[in-house]
């Protein structure tokens, strides 16, 4: 995928996240904590393709977790695979930043 396509997907998933949070009446703070810690939004087009790809995987994992926690079973395997995929796109710096933000939060 090209960077602009990944950013479009990122935007779509963010809209889906917001829509699901409204429908399910769940703020998703737990499910989307890792995505929020990345601090990458689709509006930040200057961020790298890798950062947007990582954000897409983290956001997708959060959506799967949100649905699983809202009595839509069967998405736990998808969630764990998305977590594994996001690990592949993380640099040591990303892993360190996420751990730092975990400690602060």
Helices and strands as residue ranges (DSSP letters): H 3-24, H 33-38, H 49-69, H 76-89, H 92-104
